[in-house]
């Protein structure tokens, strides 16, 4: 695929996203409809690659049979990271980030493995599916992961600017984008090693539920929450890369 096709697709994604957020600002509960934006990457791929340039797209979605080991990893790690952050805020500020009662965990698992994973799949078949496939034909893994990470994290910028109640946007927004960039690299590693988009979607969906939320009515500022979550994901990234060090050679 020519590079201009990916650039056209990216331009379409950003344009439709900005247009959608513009209209959402006129709604009283616009944030409740943010899920609409998750279909935009797939819609852009269909418009640009399938209709305009008439390229095959189904084979780029990487919906192959996943390995059980990666499925379990994609469930266990987000759950563990969520509990770690929850424990930090509970022990430090005596506030609940993830749950108030243990019985809520079962509901979080149910949402994470169904609605949240399904929504994440709509994103991942494009970012870690279509884009990953075409970029890997021309670039190394790390170049592919970095390019995808920059594009994916910046795609979330309107959410940080319009919907996140940061007390210090100059701190909260960069921390949020860095958090998403590092998470994107982790997702790309799972995609590369797992050779399937399924565990990537599960990991993403579970992170949305267990890690990327704004806490249970916490008084800790969103800025501080983003900084803590950013530092934890960076630490995890370093350990994860050390565990899968062979990927550096590819």
C-alpha positions in Angstrom: 0.0 0.0 0.0 1.2 3.5 -0.8 1.9 5.7 2.2 -0.6 8.3 0.9 -3.5 5.8 1.4 -2.7 5.5 5.1 -2.3 9.3 5.3 -5.7 9.7 3.7 -7.2 7.3 6.1 -5.6 9.1 9.1 -6.8 12.4 7.8 -10.4 11.0 7.4 -10.2 9.6 11.0 -9.1 13.0 12.5 -11.6 15.0 10.4 -14.6 12.9 11.3 -13.5 12.8 14.9 -13.2 16.6 15.2 -16.6 17.0 13.4 -18.2 14.5 15.8 -16.8 16.2 18.9 -17.9 19.6 17.5 -21.5 18.4 17.3 -21.3 16.7 20.7 -20.4 20.0 22.3 -24.0 21.2 21.5 -25.5 18.3 23.5 -26.2 18.7 27.2 -24.9 15.2 27.9 -22.4 15.0 25.0 -19.9 12.9 27.0 -22.5 10.1 27.1 -22.2 9.7 23.4 -18.4 9.5 23.2 -18.8 5.8 22.2 -19.9 7.0 18.8 -16.3 8.0 18.0 -15.0 4.4 18.4 -16.6 3.5 15.0 -14.9 6.3 13.2 -11.6 4.5 12.4 -13.4 1.5 10.9 -15.7 3.9 9.0 -12.7 5.7 7.6 -11.0 2.5 6.5 -14.1 1.5 4.6 -14.5 4.9 3.0 -10.9 5.4 2.0 -9.5 2.0 1.4 -12.5 0.0 0.4 -14.7 2.5 -1.5 -12.2 5.1 -2.8 -9.0 3.0 -3.5 -10.7 -0.4 -3.7 -8.2 -2.2 -1.5 -8.9 -5.5 0.3 -9.4 -4.7 4.0 -10.8 -7.9 5.7 -7.4 -9.6 5.6 -5.8 -6.7 7.4 -8.0 -6.9 10.4 -5.9 -9.8 11.8 -8.9 -11.7 13.3 -7.0 -14.9 13.5 -7.5 -17.6 16.2 -5.7 -16.3 19.3 -3.4 -18.3 21.6 -5.0 -19.1 25.0 -1.9 -17.8 26.8 -2.3 -14.3 25.4 -6.0 -14.3 26.1 -5.2 -15.0 29.8 -2.5 -12.4 29.8 -4.9 -9.8 28.3 -7.4 -10.4 31.2 -5.0 -10.8 34.1 -2.7 -7.8 33.5 -5.3 -5.0 33.3 -7.0 -6.5 36.3 -3.7 -6.5 38.2 -2.8 -3.0 37.2 -6.2 -1.8 38.2 -5.9 -3.3 41.6 -2.4 -1.9 42.0 -3.6 1.7 41.3 -6.7 1.1 43.5 -4.5 -0.1 46.4 -2.2 2.9 46.0 -5.1 5.4 46.2 -6.8 3.5 49.0 -3.6 3.3 51.2 -2.5 6.8 50.4 -5.7 8.8 50.3 -8.2 6.3 51.8 -10.3 6.6 48.6 -11.6 3.9 46.2 -10.4 4.2 42.6 -11.8 0.9 41.2 -14.4 -0.5 43.5 -16.2 0.4 46.7 -17.3 -3.2 47.6 -15.7 -6.5 46.4 -19.0 -7.6 44.8 -18.5 -4.9 42.2 -15.6 -6.8 40.7 -17.8 -9.4 39.0 -19.8 -6.6 37.2 -16.5 -5.0 36.1 -15.3 -8.3 34.6 -18.6 -8.8 32.8 -18.6 -5.3 31.3 -14.9 -5.5 30.5 -15.2 -8.8 28.6 -18.3 -7.9 26.7 -19.3 -4.3 26.0 -15.9 -2.8 26.6 -14.0 -5.5 24.6 -16.5 -5.3 21.8 -16.1 -1.5 21.6 -12.3 -1.8 21.7 -12.4 -4.3 18.9 -13.9 -1.6 16.6 -10.8 0.5 17.2 -8.2 -2.3 17.3 -9.0 -3.9 13.9 -7.9 -0.6 12.5 -5.1 0.7 14.7 -3.4 -2.6 15.6 -5.0 -4.4 12.7 -5.1 -2.5 9.4 -2.5 0.1 10.2 -0.1 -2.4 11.9 -0.3 -4.8 8.9 0.5 -2.1 6.3 3.2 -0.3 8.3 5.0 -3.6 9.1 5.3 -4.2 5.4 7.6 -1.2 5.2 9.0 -0.5 8.7 10.4 -2.3 11.7 8.3 -3.3 14.7 9.4 -0.3 16.8 8.8 2.2 14.0 5.4 0.7 13.4 4.6 0.8 17.2 5.7 4.4 17.6 3.9 5.7 14.5 0.7 3.9 15.6 1.1 5.1 19.2 1.5 8.7 18.2 -1.6 8.5 15.9 -3.7 6.7 18.4 -2.8 8.9 21.4 -3.4 12.1 19.5 -6.7 10.8 18.3 -7.8 11.0 22.0 -6.7 14.6 22.4 -10.2 16.0 22.0 -11.3 13.9 25.0 -8.6 15.3 27.1 -9.3 18.9 26.1 -13.1 18.8 26.1 -14.2 16.2 28.7 -11.4 15.8 31.3 -11.8 18.1 34.3 -8.1 18.8 34.8 -7.2 21.4 37.3 -3.9 21.9 35.5 -4.4 21.0 31.8 -0.7 21.7 31.1 0.0 18.7 33.4 -3.0 16.5 33.0 -3.2 16.5 29.2 0.4 15.5 28.5 0.2 12.8 31.2 -2.9 11.4 29.7 -1.4 11.4 26.2 1.8 9.8 27.4 -0.2 7.2 29.3 -2.1 6.3 26.0 1.1 6.3 24.0 2.8 3.8 26.3 -0.4 1.7 26.4 -0.4 1.7 22.6 3.1 0.4 22.5 2.1 -2.4 24.9 -0.9 -3.2 22.6 1.4 -3.3 19.6 3.7 -5.8 21.4 0.7 -8.0 22.2 -0.4 -7.8 18.6 3.1 -8.7 17.3 3.7 -11.6 19.7 0.1 -12.9 19.8 -0.4 -12.6 16.0 -4.1 -11.8 16.5 -6.2 -8.8 17.2 -8.4 -10.6 19.7 -6.1 -10.5 22.8 -5.4 -6.8 21.9 -9.1 -6.0 22.0 -9.5 -7.8 25.3 -6.5 -6.0 26.8 -7.8 -2.7 25.6 -11.3 -3.3 26.8 -10.2 -4.5 30.2 -7.9 -1.5 30.6 -10.8 0.8 29.8 -12.8 -0.7 32.7 -10.0 -1.4 35.3 -7.5 1.3 34.6 -8.4 4.2 32.4 -11.4 5.4 34.4 -11.6 8.5 36.5 -12.2 6.7 39.8 -15.2 6.3 42.1 -16.1 9.9 42.9 -12.6 10.6 44.2 -11.4 13.9 45.6 -8.0 13.3 44.2 -7.6 15.6 41.2 -7.8 14.0 37.7 -4.3 15.4 37.1 -2.8 13.4 40.0 -4.7 10.3 38.9 -3.3 10.6 35.4 0.3 11.1 36.7 0.0 8.0 38.9 -1.5 5.9 36.2 1.1 7.1 33.7 4.0 6.2 36.0 2.6 2.7 36.7 2.1 2.0 33.0 5.6 3.1 32.2 7.0 0.8 34.9 4.9 -2.0 33.6 6.1 -1.3 30.1 9.7 -1.6 31.1 9.1 -4.9 32.9 7.0 -6.2 30.0 9.7 -5.3 27.4 12.4 -6.9 29.6 10.3 -10.1 29.7 9.8 -10.1 25.9 13.3 -8.8 25.1 13.5 -10.8 21.8 11.1 -8.4 20.2 13.9 -5.7 20.2 15.7 -7.8 17.6 12.9 -7.6 15.1 
